[in-house]
Amino acid sequence: MRSLFLFPIIWHLALAASVRSIFLFKDVMKSNTTALKTSGFNTLIMFGLGILSNGDIMYYSNTPGNQDVRVGSGGVYVGSDALAQKVRSLKTGETGVTRLEISRNAQNVRNLIMTPGPEPETPFSVAFGRMLGQIGYKYTIAPYTNAQFWLNVKNQLNQGLKEQNWLLDRVYLQCYDGEAYNNPPEWQTFLGLKVVPLIWVINDVKPVYGATAAQARTRLTQWHPQSTLAGGGYWNDYDIEKMGLSYRDYCNVLTSIFP
């Protein structure tokens, strides 16, 4: 799990107030999108977008019975109409979703960005963020360690910008697995940027790191008073559905703490 989630970088268009988020690890063509849209979440983050060495984009299903599909090639969308319509539907109709993000890992991006690329001392994360900003997107990060590196990235991307115009405007902090002892208030103070702690729901992959809705409430209510956080979030929808859990139960925790 952690190797798949190594320093993912996320881009998006919409802004939100208090963050109530969940990562979509399950193929959106198979997940219960009605429940996701109506349980109180306002931010959905599609996981599993991979950039190939030639710049093409794959959507990795991560779901038994579904196949990985190429969705971008030569700068244009080449996926199915059904997938495009499903993604658009997440923010339309009866929905509380105001922000949709796309998460991808760093594979192949470094080479594509840095060749011929910017100056050698510029981190590829900064170069990539600036490229996205030029086409109207925002940029967020989901670190679990190396806070100083991410502070440098944040400072370079937001240099000279007013807070409401920050390019890097949100941090999703992993607070599970090997990062279970991360302290969101400490990260928020160090980075000078609002932090959204991520908690892993009940799961059968690493059960020791899974949290019930009640346990998630306890952790979030311990952190929030220390330093007003941007919101909270969960990893991930696949486990909620596989384990027969309730989206509403988990999101009710977020709405009560981060209205």
N, C-alpha and C positions, 0 to 999 in steps of 0.2 A: 504494500500500500504506500509506504513512505517513498519508495523509489519512483512511483508514478507521480507523486505529488511534490517532487523536489523543485522548490522555488517556481511554482507556476506563476504566470503573469497574466493578468486579466484585463480585457478592454471592454468598454461599454459606452453607451451614449447617455443614458438617463441619470438624473440625480435623485436622491431620496433623502428623507429626514432621518428619523430613528430607523436603524437598519434591522430588519428581521429576515434573515437570509438562510438559504439552504443550497448545498451543492447538489446538482443533478448528475449523479454518477450513472444512473440507469438510462438506457436509451429512451429519449423523449417519445419515441413512437410506441413504447411499451409502458411507460410510467403512467400513473394516475394523475394526469395533468389537471383534471377538474378539481381534485382535492388540493393539489399544489396551489391552484389559483384562488381557492376560496377559503383556505384555512387561516389566512392572516399574514402570510409571507408577502413582503413587498420587493424582495430581491431574489432572483433565481440565477444561479451560476452554472452554466452548462459545462460539464467537465468532459475531457476526452477529445478535444480538438488537437490534432497533431499536424505539424508542418513538415513536409517531406523535404529532401535535399534539393529538389528543383523548385521549391516554393509552393507546390500544390498542398491543399489542405484536406486532411482526412477527418472524418467523424468516427471515432472508435466506439462501437456499440456497448462494450462491457456487459452485454446482456445475452445469456444463453438463447440460441435460436435466431438471433439477429446477426447480420453481417456488417463489418466495417464498410463505410462508403466514402468515396471521394466527393467532396462538396465544393471544392474550389480548384480551378486550374486556369493558368494564363490570366489571372486577375478577374475571372468571372465565376459566378455560381454555376455549378454543374450537377448539383444534387437533385433529388426528386422534388416535384411540386408538393407532394404530400408532406415531406419534411419541412419545406419552407413554410407551408401553411400552418403546420403544427407549431413551429417556433413563433410565427407571428401571433398565433392564437393565445400565447402565454400572456400577452399584454392587451388583449382585446376581449370584448364580451364581458361576462361576469368575472371580474378578476380584481385582486388587490395588488397585483404585480405592477410596479412602476419602473423597475430597473431590471434589465436582462444583461447578463455578462457572459463572456466566453472565456474559458480557462484553457491554457495550453502550457505544456512544459517547454523546457529550453532546448530540446533536441533540434538540431539543424538551424535554429534561428540565429545562433551566434555566427555561424559561417556565412549565412545569407546577408546578415546585417553588416558584418565587419569586412566583407569582401566586395568591392574595394574598401568600402567602409569609411568611418570617420577617423579622427586622430586616434592613435593607439592607446592613449591614456583614458579615452572615454569608454566607460563600461558599456557593453552591448545593451544592457537593460536601459540605460539612458538613451542610447541611440534609437532603440526600438520605441521607447516611450515618446520621444520627440517626433518620430515618424508618424505614430498614431495621432499625436496632437495636431499635426499638420492636416490630417484629413477629418478632424472634428471629433475624435474619440477621447475618452478619459483612460486612465491607467491605474490599476490597483495591483497590490502584491499580496501574497499569502506566505510569508516567511515562517520559519520556526526557530531560526538561529541567526547568528551573524548580524546583529542589530546595527553595528557600525557601518557595514556595507550598505544596508538599506537606508540608513540616515544620509549617507553620501548620495545615493541615487535620488532620494526625495529632495535633497537640497538643490541638486543640479536641475531636476525636472521642474521644480517650482520656483526657481530663482527669478526674482523680479515680478512675480505674479501676485495679485491680491488673492486672499484665501478662497473667495468664491470662484476664482478662476483657476485654482490649482489643477495642474495636469494629473499629478498623483494625489488623489483625494481620499483614499481609503486603504486601510490595512486589515486584512483578515489574518488573525494570529492563530496558529495551530496550538491547541491546548489539549492534545491527546497523544496517545502512543508515546514515543520517546520525548515528546514535548509537553507532557501532561503537567509539568511543573512551571510552565511559562506563566508569567504574571502580567496580564494585560495592562493594568495601571502603570506598571514600571515601563513597559514598552511604549505606552502612549506618552508618558512624560519624556522619555529619552528621544523618541522620534519627533515629538511636537506635532503629532498627526493622530486623528481619531482612529481608535482601534476597535475592531469587531472580533471578539474571541469566538473560536470555533470549537464546538464540543461534538464528539462522536456519539451517535445514538447507539442503542442496544444493537449488538451485532454478533455473528458467530465466527468472525474472522479472528478478532482479538477481543474476546468478551471482557477481559479485565479492564479495557479502556472504554467500554460502552457505558453510557449514562442513561438512566431512565429520565423521564420528563421531570420528576421530582428532584432527582440528583442534579440535573441541569439547572433547575431553579436555585438550588442551594449554592452552586458555584457562581452563578451570575450575580446573585444578590450579595455574595461576599465581595466580588470585584467591583461592582458598579458604584457603591458609595465611596470607594477609595479615590476614584477619579472618573467622572462622568464619561462613560463609554459611548461610542457611536451606536451601539446596538449589540446584537448577538446573532449567532448562526450555528448551523449544524452540518456535519459531514455524516450521512448523506441520504438521499431519497431511496436508493436501492435497498439499503438495510431496513429502512422503515417499512417498505412494502414486503420484503422477504420475511421479516420477523413478525409481520402482522401488527405493527404498531400504528399509532394514530398521528397523522399530521397535525390535526387540531390540538391534541394534547401537548405536543411539543411546541407548537407555535403559540398556544395560549400562555406559555411561560414567557415568551418573548414580548407578546403584546401587553402583559401585565407589568413588565419591567421597563420596556421600551415602547411606550404607546405612540 
